[in-house]
Each structure stands twice: as structure tokens, then as C-alpha cells.
Amino acid sequence: MKQKNNGTWVSWNENLKYNYLTKYDITSEEELQKVVANNEKIRFFGSKQSSADIAAGTDVLIDMTSYNKIVSYDYNAKTITVQSGLILSELLEAVESVGWCIPCLPDINTITIGGALATGTHGTSGKLLCEYMTECNLVLADGSVKTITENDDLIDAVRVSLGMLGVMSTVTFKCEPAYTLHIKEGPEKDSEWLPKIKSRLKKHDFLRILWLPHTDTGYVITGDKIDKNQEVIENTGPKYLKHRRTVSKILYKYSHKFPWITSIANKIIAKAFFNSKKEHKGTLYQATVTKSRGSTLELAEWTVSLDKFPEVFKELKTVINQWNNKSFIHIPMDVRFVYQDKSWLSYAYGHDTVTMGCVSRNAATADTYEAFKTIENIFLKYGGRPHWGKRFAAKDAELSQIYPKWKAFKEVRQELDPTNKFLNPYLTKLVGAKKLVNEIA
């Protein structure tokens, strides 16, 4: 175990910075137990890619990224057990190497397993990644280890918990046989793709829509399972498509000063980079995961029930197209679909869900990006829920109204962590926790 004193923790896009007194790099469960047991206040982190302020802000930190081994495979049960600091890409490559897959994958693969689970990371046309977790070891506030299986009532609280119940140690995932997708992509007018969502979810194995604000257009991506040997005439589009991020960065450079520039930039980007049809095939991982993300981004994402999405979309589109406000939104807004589950703090608890991402290409000026406020206000109005790892302002009062199990979760949190060891200032406000005497002192 390595120890570093008096340093600065910096998030991936440099929007969050905290000084710390001690940082531990752990490589075993025993080291993790020892550090947790011997410190009164502690947070832990992986690849630092959360836009929410959940990973640091305490004097003592644990760096989980060296706790990154594949522990075992169970070939009969099709399960894999890994340490929680493992990067998602390494898990997925290990799973693919034995002919398996995890059926619903997020857009990026550079986050740690623990971070992905804690924040409810998801893909599209399936369930949250955490729903494929069948067992985990959780290091509790006293340093003891609690093994939680899919048969335990507590697993519905643990699957998405922002690291407030304990520190994920080892995690077991249930996998399925790998399959090949035939992917088709192309632009469609909003009037065309919006009414087709439900029928497409029934027809296709994969559906994702990149909405292009201020253009009346979406870029629709569908995927259908095919035999891996089936031939597909591949069309990856013009070679210049790879320069979209660079062009976007240039066009949006001054949009924080002159928000209306965004509308013009979006039309240019849509015409140049989202106007061609594409077609290819690959495994779910090969065909649908971006595998990278620029550190100049700041992100928000909100979810709402599938039935309410058309009404939310109509209001959002109306508001952002009014030139008397500053809520111009950078391309694209990522529209994905998650099927209902029973995890207490899941976005899809109790209903099928549509998720809608909101991106600012200028991370440094995100505080003045009015779109984040606008999308939050509209989604909250319809009972929408925020992505835990991304940017939002809602706290305990609002969250108690949109998560039916919010109170139950807080009670479990208080039971497992009575001294608030795993709460930083942000999380303290998030759950409305009362400061203890030793915290005030």
C-alpha cells in the first residue's frame, strides 16, 4: 500500500479540485479494510470522470485504480468476478475473450467498475450495468466485509449507492453469450423518429438517438442481432467524420459569451457530421461503445418515464428554440432507453425510462451554461431523475419526491454508516444528513 501526503485531487475536466492530507493507493481487500477502519472520514475514487462532486472533498482519500485484478471466472454459470478498481474496458475485453457479453454497455469504457456501479452507469435498450451484478463484497464503515448476493434484500439498495453504504471490493457479474449486431445509422426529422420510439424498441435489439438541438433533426442508430458470419456491406461514412470533436471545439469556443452562436454551429455540425448514412456490424462492445471522451466536456443527464418523454421533449424543444433565453444546447443530446428495475436509486425504478444527456463542450464555463438549468427544471416538472455521476442541482427535498425508496435508502445508509464516514460535503447536502458533533468541531 502506497501513501501520499498533502496533495491536490483534480477531476478529469479540472472542474473539481480538493486538497487532501493523505491519499492511499490500495491493492488488496485487506488494505482497503485497514484504511477504512482507521479513518474517521474518507472518500474513494477511480478515473475521476464524474461531473457530480462525489469522489473527494475529505482529508483522506483512497485511490482504487491499483485494485484492478480479474479474480475468477465461473464458466458454467457464465460469471466473472473482478476487483472494483478495474477499468471497464478491461472487464469487457476479458468477457469477450471467453465468448460472453454484458448485455447493456455504457457509451464509454474508461471508468472503473466501482464508479460505474455506484453512479448507475447504463447503456441503451437494456438495464443498468449494476443489474448484472449478482454478488459483491462491501467494506463497511467499521472495516468489516459484508458479502451481498442477489438473494439479499440489501442488494437493491447497494446496486446504486454513490459509495454511501460502503466501499465496493470485489464484484461478480452475470454474463450472456456474445452476439453480433448489424448497426444502421442515419438522420431523421424529429417528426419522424419521435413517434417511432416504442415500435422501434420492440423491433430492434439496440436503439439510440443522438438528438441535434436547434436543427429539428435526430441521428438514429439501430442494431439487430445477426449471425456473426453474415456478410454486411460496411459503410463507415466519409473519413472527415473523425474530426467532429475538433470542429465542435472551434465552433463552440465563444458560445458561453454569445449563446446564439450555438444554433448556427449546430446547423453546420449537423450538416457536416450527421447527414450521412452508415452501416456496419460487430459485437455489442465493438459496435456501440465510443471508448473515449474528451476532457473538455461537462455533462448532465436526466431521465423520465418512457410514457412522459414525448411531452417532455416537446416542451424542451419549445423552450430552447426561444431566442429570448440563453439555453442553447451543444450537439448532441444522447437519447437512450433503460428498462425498469427494482434498484432503489435506479433511474428506471418502477418504469421503463428514457435518458437524455446534455453536454457543454466548454467545461471551464459550465457554470454559465444555462441549458443545464433548463433541462433540470423541465425534467423535474415531469418527475424526472438525474444521473448520479453527472451535473445537477437537486438535493434531498427534490429527490425525496422522485425516488419512492429515497427515505428507505437514507435509513439503510444511517444504519450502515452511523458516523457519516463516507459522506463528503456534497453528499451530506444530497441526503440531508445532520452534521455530527465531531464533524462540526
C-alpha positions in Angstrom: 0.0 0.0 0.0 1.4 3.4 -1.0 0.7 6.6 0.9 1.0 10.2 -0.3 0.6 13.2 1.9 -0.5 16.8 1.2 -1.6 16.7 -2.4 -4.4 18.0 -4.7 -7.1 15.9 -6.2 -8.3 17.1 -9.6 -11.2 15.8 -11.6 -10.9 14.7 -15.2 -12.0 18.0 -16.7 -10.4 20.1 -13.9 -13.8 21.5 -12.7 -13.3 20.0 -9.2 -10.2 20.4 -7.1 -9.6 19.5 -3.5 -6.6 19.4 -1.2 -6.1 16.3 0.8 -3.9 15.3 3.8 -3.5 11.7 2.9 -4.1 9.5 -0.1 -3.8 5.7 -0.1 -3.2 3.5 -3.1 -4.6 0.1 -2.2 -4.0 -3.2 -3.9 -5.9 -5.7 -1.7 -9.1 -6.1 0.2 -7.2 -6.3 3.5 -5.5 -2.9 2.8 -8.9 -1.4 1.9 -10.4 -2.7 5.2 -7.5 -1.3 7.2 -7.7 2.2 5.7 -11.4 2.4 6.1 -11.3 1.2 9.7 -8.6 3.6 10.8 -10.0 6.9 9.4 -13.0 8.9 10.6 -13.8 10.5 7.3 -12.9 9.1 3.9 -13.9 9.1 0.2 -12.6 6.9 -2.7 -12.2 7.4 -6.4 -11.3 5.8 -9.7 -10.9 7.5 -13.0 -12.3 10.9 -11.7 -14.8 11.2 -14.6 -17.8 12.1 -12.6 -19.2 15.6 -13.0 -21.0 15.3 -9.7 -19.0 16.2 -6.6 -19.0 12.7 -5.1 -15.4 11.4 -5.2 -13.3 13.7 -3.0 -13.7 16.6 -0.5 -12.4 14.8 2.6 -8.9 14.9 4.1 -8.3 11.2 3.5 -8.8 9.6 0.1 -8.5 6.1 -1.4 -7.3 5.7 -4.9 -8.9 2.4 -6.1 -7.2 2.2 -9.6 -4.5 -0.2 -8.4 -7.1 -2.6 -7.0 -7.7 -3.8 -10.5 -7.4 -7.6 -10.9 -9.7 -10.1 -12.5 -10.3 -12.6 -9.7 -12.0 -15.6 -11.3 -14.3 -17.0 -14.0 -17.2 -19.5 -13.5 -17.6 -21.0 -16.9 -20.7 -23.0 -16.0 -22.6 -20.1 -14.5 -21.1 -17.5 -17.0 -20.0 -15.2 -14.2 -16.8 -13.2 -13.8 -15.5 -11.7 -10.5 -13.3 -8.6 -10.5 -11.8 -6.1 -8.2 -13.8 -2.8 -8.2 -10.9 -0.6 -9.4 -10.7 -2.4 -12.7 -11.3 -0.2 -15.7 -14.5 -1.2 -17.6 -12.6 -1.8 -20.9 -10.5 -4.5 -19.3 -13.6 -6.2 -17.9 -15.3 -6.1 -21.3 -12.3 -7.4 -23.1 -12.0 -10.2 -20.6 -15.6 -11.1 -21.0 -15.4 -11.1 -24.8 -12.3 -13.2 -24.8 -14.3 -16.2 -23.5 -17.3 -15.5 -25.8 -19.5 -13.7 -23.4 -21.1 -10.2 -23.1 -22.8 -8.0 -20.6 -26.0 -7.1 -22.4 -26.1 -3.3 -21.8 -23.0 -1.2 -22.1 -22.4 2.5 -21.4 -21.1 4.8 -24.1 -17.5 4.9 -22.6 -15.2 2.3 -21.2 -12.7 4.4 -19.3 -14.4 4.3 -15.9 -13.8 1.9 -13.0 -16.2 -0.8 -12.2 -16.9 0.6 -8.7 -17.6 4.1 -10.1 -19.8 2.7 -12.8 -21.9 0.8 -10.3 -22.1 3.5 -7.7 -23.5 6.1 -10.1 -25.9 3.9 -12.1 -24.0 3.8 -15.3 -26.1 2.5 -18.2 -26.2 1.8 -21.9 -29.3 1.6 -24.0 -32.0 -1.0 -24.8 -31.2 -2.9 -21.6 -30.9 -2.4 -17.9 -28.4 -0.5 -15.8 -24.9 -2.1 -15.6 -25.4 -2.8 -11.9 -28.4 -5.1 -12.7 -26.0 -7.7 -14.0 -24.1 -7.7 -10.6 -25.0 -10.9 -8.8 -22.7 -10.6 -5.8 -20.3 -8.1 -4.2 -18.1 -7.7 -1.2 -18.8 -4.4 0.6 -16.3 -2.9 3.1 -18.4 -1.3 5.8 -17.6 1.7 7.9 -16.0 -0.4 10.7 -13.7 -2.1 8.2 -15.6 -5.4 8.1 -16.6 -7.1 4.9 -20.2 -7.9 4.1 -20.9 -10.3 1.2 -24.2 -9.4 -0.6 -25.8 -11.7 -3.1 -28.7 -11.2 -5.5 -30.9 -13.0 -3.0 -30.3 -10.4 -0.2 -32.8 -7.7 0.2 -30.0 -5.2 0.7 -28.8 -5.6 -2.9 -31.5 -3.3 -4.2 -30.0 -0.5 -2.0 -26.4 -1.4 -2.8 -26.5 -1.6 -6.6 -26.7 2.2 -6.9 -25.5 3.9 -3.8 -22.9 6.6 -4.7 -20.5 4.9 -2.3 -22.5 6.0 0.7 -23.1 2.5 2.1 -19.5 1.3 1.9 -16.7 0.6 -0.5 -17.2 -1.9 -3.2 -14.4 -4.5 -3.1 -15.0 -7.5 -5.4 -17.9 -7.7 -7.8 -19.4 -10.6 -9.7 -21.2 -10.1 -13.0 -23.6 -12.5 -14.7 -22.8 -12.6 -18.4 -24.6 -13.9 -21.5 -23.3 -15.5 -24.8 -21.8 -12.9 -27.1 -23.8 -11.8 -30.1 -23.2 -9.7 -33.2 -25.2 -6.6 -34.1 -26.0 -5.2 -37.5 -25.9 -1.5 -37.0 -27.6 1.1 -39.2 -27.3 4.8 -38.7 -28.8 7.9 -40.3 -30.5 11.2 -39.9 -34.3 11.6 -39.4 -36.5 14.6 -38.7 -37.9 14.9 -35.2 -41.4 14.4 -36.6 -40.3 11.0 -37.9 -38.2 9.4 -35.1 -40.1 10.6 -32.1 -43.4 8.7 -32.8 -41.4 5.6 -33.7 -39.7 5.1 -30.3 -41.9 2.4 -28.9 -42.3 0.4 -32.1 -38.5 0.5 -32.6 -37.8 -0.7 -29.1 -39.9 -3.7 -29.9 -38.4 -4.2 -33.3 -34.7 -3.7 -32.7 -32.2 -5.1 -30.2 -30.4 -1.8 -29.9 -31.8 1.8 -30.2 -30.0 5.1 -29.6 -30.8 8.5 -30.9 -28.4 11.5 -31.0 -30.7 14.5 -31.0 -29.3 17.6 -32.6 -30.8 20.7 -30.9 -31.8 23.7 -32.9 -31.9 21.6 -36.2 -35.2 19.6 -35.9 -33.2 16.5 -36.6 -32.1 13.4 -34.8 -29.5 10.8 -35.8 -30.9 7.3 -35.3 -28.8 4.3 -34.5 -30.5 0.8 -34.6 -29.0 -2.6 -34.1 -30.3 -6.1 -34.8 -28.8 -9.4 -33.8 -27.4 -11.4 -36.7 -25.3 -14.5 -37.3 -21.6 -13.5 -36.8 -20.8 -14.9 -40.2 -23.5 -12.9 -42.0 -21.9 -10.5 -44.5 -22.7 -6.8 -44.2 -21.7 -4.2 -46.7 -19.9 -1.8 -44.4 -20.2 1.9 -44.8 -18.4 3.9 -42.1 -19.0 7.3 -43.8 -16.6 9.9 -45.0 -13.2 10.0 -43.4 -13.6 13.6 -42.2 -16.2 12.4 -39.7 -13.4 11.7 -37.2 -12.7 15.4 -36.9 -16.1 16.3 -35.4 -14.8 16.9 -31.9 -12.1 19.3 -33.2 -14.6 21.2 -35.3 -17.1 21.3 -32.5 -14.5 22.7 -30.1 -13.7 25.5 -32.5 -17.3 26.4 -33.3 -18.4 26.4 -29.7 -15.3 28.3 -28.4 -17.1 31.6 -27.7 -20.7 30.2 -27.2 -20.5 30.9 -23.5 -20.2 34.6 -24.3 -22.6 34.6 -27.3 -25.0 31.7 -26.7 -26.8 32.2 -30.0 -23.7 31.1 -31.9 -24.7 27.6 -30.8 -27.7 27.5 -33.1 -25.6 28.4 -36.1 -22.8 26.0 -35.1 -25.3 23.1 -34.6 -26.7 23.5 -38.1 -23.2 23.4 -39.5 -22.2 20.4 -37.5 -25.4 18.5 -38.3 -24.9 19.1 -42.0 -21.3 18.1 -42.0 -21.2 15.2 -39.5 -24.7 13.8 -39.0 -26.0 13.8 -42.6 -24.7 10.5 -43.9 -25.9 7.0 -43.5 -23.6 4.4 -42.0 -23.7 0.6 -41.7 -21.5 -2.0 -40.0 -21.5 -5.0 -37.7 -19.7 -6.1 -34.6 -20.2 -7.3 -31.1 -22.2 -5.1 -28.7 -18.8 -3.8 -27.3 -17.2 -3.4 -30.7 -20.2 -1.8 -32.4 -21.6 0.6 -29.8 -19.0 1.7 -27.2 -17.3 5.0 -28.1 -14.2 4.0 -26.0 -13.1 7.6 -25.3 -14.3 11.0 -24.2 -12.7 14.4 -24.4 -11.8 16.0 -21.0 -13.1 19.4 -22.2 -16.7 18.3 -21.6 -19.1 18.9 -18.8 -22.1 16.7 -18.6 -25.7 16.5 -17.3 -28.2 13.8 -17.9 -31.8 13.4 -16.9 -34.3 10.6 -17.2 -38.0 10.3 -17.4 -40.6 7.6 -17.9 -41.0 6.4 -21.5 -44.7 7.4 -21.5 -43.9 11.0 -20.5 -40.9 11.6 -22.8 -42.8 12.9 -25.9 -44.4 15.7 -23.7 -41.0 16.5 -22.1 -39.3 16.6 -25.5 -41.9 18.9 -26.9 -41.6 21.4 -24.0 -37.8 21.2 -24.0 -37.6 21.9 -27.7 -40.0 24.8 -27.5 -38.1 26.4 -24.6 -34.6 26.1 -26.1 -35.8 27.5 -29.5 -37.0 30.7 -27.9 -34.4 33.3 -28.6 -35.3 35.3 -25.5 -33.4 32.8 -23.3 -29.8 31.6 -23.3 -30.5 27.8 -23.2 -28.8 26.9 -26.4 -27.5 23.3 -26.3 -24.4 21.8 -27.9 -24.7 18.8 -30.2 -25.6 16.1 -29.5 -28.2 15.2 -26.8 -27.8 11.5 -26.3 -31.2 9.8 -26.0 -31.1 6.2 -24.7 -33.5 3.7 -23.2 -33.4 1.7 -19.9 -35.9 -1.0 -18.9 -37.5 -0.9 -15.5 -35.8 -2.5 -12.5 -36.1 -2.6 -8.6 -32.9 -1.0 -7.5 -33.9 1.8 -5.1 -31.8 4.7 -6.6 -32.0 3.5 -10.2 -33.4 5.9 -12.8 -35.6 3.1 -14.0 -37.0 2.1 -10.7 -40.6 1.2 -11.4 -40.8 2.2 -15.0 -39.2 2.0 -18.5 -37.1 5.1 -18.9 -35.7 7.5 -21.5 -32.4 9.1 -20.6 -31.3 12.4 -22.2 -27.8 13.7 -22.0 -26.8 17.3 -22.1 -23.3 18.3 -22.9 -21.3 21.5 -22.7 -18.1 21.4 -24.9 -16.6 24.1 -22.7 -16.1 22.5 -19.3 -14.4 25.6 -17.8 -17.5 27.8 -18.4 -20.1 25.1 -17.4 -21.4 27.3 -14.5 -22.8 29.8 -17.0 -24.3 27.1 -19.3 -28.0 27.9 -19.0 -29.0 24.6 -20.7 -28.2 22.6 -17.5 -30.7 24.6 -15.5 -33.3 24.5 -18.2 -33.2 20.7 -18.7 -33.3 20.1 -14.9 -36.3 22.4 -14.4 -38.3 20.7 -17.2 -37.4 17.1 -16.2 -38.2 17.7 -12.5 -41.6 19.1 -13.5 -42.4 15.6 -15.0 -40.9 13.5 -12.2 -37.5 13.1 -14.0 -34.4 11.8 -12.2 -30.8 13.0 -12.5 -27.9 10.8 -13.5 -25.9 10.4 -10.2 -22.5 10.8 -11.9 -23.3 14.0 -13.8 -24.2 17.6 -13.1 -27.4 18.5 -11.3 -28.5 20.9 -8.5 -31.4 18.9 -6.9 -30.9 17.9 -3.3 -32.8 16.0 -0.6 -36.1 17.8 -0.8 -36.5 17.2 -4.6 -35.0 13.7 -4.6 -37.5 12.6 -1.9 -40.3 13.4 -4.3 -38.9 11.5 -7.3 -37.4 8.4 -5.7 -40.0 6.3 -4.0 -37.3 4.5 -1.9 -35.3 7.6 -1.0 -36.4 7.5 2.6 -35.7 3.8 2.9 -32.2 4.3 1.4 -31.4 7.0 3.8 -32.4 4.8 6.7 -30.1 2.0 5.5 -27.3 4.5 5.0 -27.7 5.7 8.5 -27.7 2.2 9.9 -24.6 1.1 7.9 -22.7 4.4 8.4 -23.9 6.0 11.7 -20.9 8.3 11.9 -21.2 9.6 8.3 -17.7 8.3 7.5 -18.5 8.0 3.8 -20.1 11.5 3.3 -18.3 14.5 1.9 -19.9 17.9 2.0 -21.7 17.4 -1.3 -23.2 14.1 -0.3 -24.1 15.4 3.2 -26.3 18.0 1.4 -27.6 15.5 -1.1 -29.1 13.2 1.6 -29.9 16.0 4.1 -27.7 14.4 6.7 -27.3 16.2 10.0 -23.7 17.0 10.9 -22.5 15.2 14.0 -20.7 16.9 16.9 -17.2 15.7 15.8 -17.9 16.9 12.3 -18.8 20.4 13.5 -15.8 20.5 15.6 
